[in-house]
Amino acid sequence: MKTESKENYIPALGLDFLTPFYDLVVKWTTREKVFKGKLVEQVEIASNGRLLDLACGTATLTVALKRRFPQAEIHGLDGDAKILRIARRKAAANGAEINFSEALSTALPYPDEHFDAIVTSLFFHHLTPANKRKTLGEVFRVLKTGGTLHLADWGKAANILMKAASQPIVWLDGATTADSLQGRLPELAAGAGFTEIRETANFGTFFGTIRIHKARKPL
Ligand SMILES: C[S@@+](CC[C@H](N)C(=O)[O-])C[C@H]1O[C@@H](n2cnc3c(N)ncnc32)[C@H](O)[C@@H]1O
């Protein structure tokens, strides 16, 4: 269920009619297996822990998380009903039991201190600066004390080639990409109260540099 208006909402590939092609585009242009594999690998929770894939899209990462933690309670949230239909089909085809919710990241439908870890991929650049702050506040609220955030997104270009490559993302997703591409996500996470914020990996792709960060809700 949606909890607030979809003003400034950017669908998966920037334009709604492109959503059915999302998996193909991401697979062939972002080294998806490699960077999502790294995300899955760096999550450490108890085998029966509770995990959220925030803005899960078509649930490729959510299904991979369920595969790594078969006993865990895995949730996937997205604001787009259309992409969630693809996600549910993919989970069913893989026999993965996942709890999907349609909601916005700025008003998460979960109680405080609910998740052991939250993972999110290629999402934050969709949010305005104000909604990035609001979303990080919500992520902080629903994470357990000591819980971890694992965030992969387009970040500061590693070199001039990567800077040129990131232009289609700016064109598709607009002004909200600016602070992500300036490398400001760590600073925004610190502003929300996260500590131990560090980059764990970065990957050059057809559309620029993907950077993975890990952060903790402090004890
Ligand atoms: C580029 S896709 C990434 C999907 C997936 N995480 C992945 O890595 O393939 C961005 C996703 O964010 C969702 N989204 C955008 N704004 C949102 C918001 N405010 N709340 C929840 N989901 C949102 C879109 O519907 C889309 O599925």
The ligand as an SDF file (V2000), in Angstrom:
LIG
                    3D

 27 29  0  0  0  0  0  0  0  0999 V2000
   16.7080    1.2230  -10.9860 C   0  0  0  0  0  0  0  0  0  0  0  0
   15.4920    0.3210  -10.1020 S   0  0  0  0  0  0  0  0  0  0  0  0
   16.4820   -0.7640   -9.0590 C   0  0  0  0  0  0  0  0  0  0  0  0
   15.7680   -2.0520   -8.7780 C   0  0  0  0  0  0  0  0  0  0  0  0
   16.5870   -3.1110   -8.0370 C   0  0  0  0  0  0  0  0  0  0  0  0
   16.9370   -2.6650   -6.7100 N   0  0  0  0  0  0  0  0  0  0  0  0
   17.8210   -3.5000   -8.8160 C   0  0  0  0  0  0  0  0  0  0  0  0
   18.9390   -3.3080   -8.3320 O   0  0  0  0  0  0  0  0  0  0  0  0
   17.6750   -4.0090   -9.9270 O   0  0  0  0  0  0  0  0  0  0  0  0
   14.8920    1.4930   -8.9220 C   0  0  0  0  0  0  0  0  0  0  0  0
   13.6400    1.0160   -8.2100 C   0  0  0  0  0  0  0  0  0  0  0  0
   13.2870    1.9810   -7.2300 O   0  0  0  0  0  0  0  0  0  0  0  0
   11.8620    2.0480   -7.1710 C   0  0  0  0  0  0  0  0  0  0  0  0
   11.5450    3.3270   -6.5150 N   0  0  0  0  0  0  0  0  0  0  0  0
   11.7940    4.5780   -6.9810 C   0  0  0  0  0  0  0  0  0  0  0  0
   11.4320    5.4900   -6.0540 N   0  0  0  0  0  0  0  0  0  0  0  0
   10.9540    4.7960   -4.9860 C   0  0  0  0  0  0  0  0  0  0  0  0
   10.4730    5.1650   -3.6960 C   0  0  0  0  0  0  0  0  0  0  0  0
   10.4260    6.4370   -3.3180 N   0  0  0  0  0  0  0  0  0  0  0  0
   10.0790    4.1880   -2.8480 N   0  0  0  0  0  0  0  0  0  0  0  0
   10.1490    2.8770   -3.2120 C   0  0  0  0  0  0  0  0  0  0  0  0
   10.6040    2.4620   -4.4090 N   0  0  0  0  0  0  0  0  0  0  0  0
   11.0170    3.4080   -5.2750 C   0  0  0  0  0  0  0  0  0  0  0  0
   11.4320    1.9110   -8.6170 C   0  0  0  0  0  0  0  0  0  0  0  0
   10.0910    1.4970   -8.7310 O   0  0  0  0  0  0  0  0  0  0  0  0
   12.4230    0.8600   -9.1220 C   0  0  0  0  0  0  0  0  0  0  0  0
   11.8980   -0.4370   -8.9890 O   0  0  0  0  0  0  0  0  0  0  0  0
  1  2  1  0
  2  3  1  0
  2 10  1  0
  3  4  1  0
  4  5  1  0
  5  6  1  0
  5  7  1  0
  7  8  2  0
  7  9  1  0
 10 11  1  0
 11 12  1  0
 11 26  1  0
 12 13  1  0
 13 14  1  0
 13 24  1  0
 14 15  1  0
 14 23  1  0
 15 16  2  0
 16 17  1  0
 17 18  1  0
 17 23  2  0
 18 19  1  0
 18 20  2  0
 20 21  1  0
 21 22  2  0
 22 23  1  0
 24 25  1  0
 24 26  1  0
 26 27  1  0
M  CHG  2   2   1   9  -1
M  END
$$$$
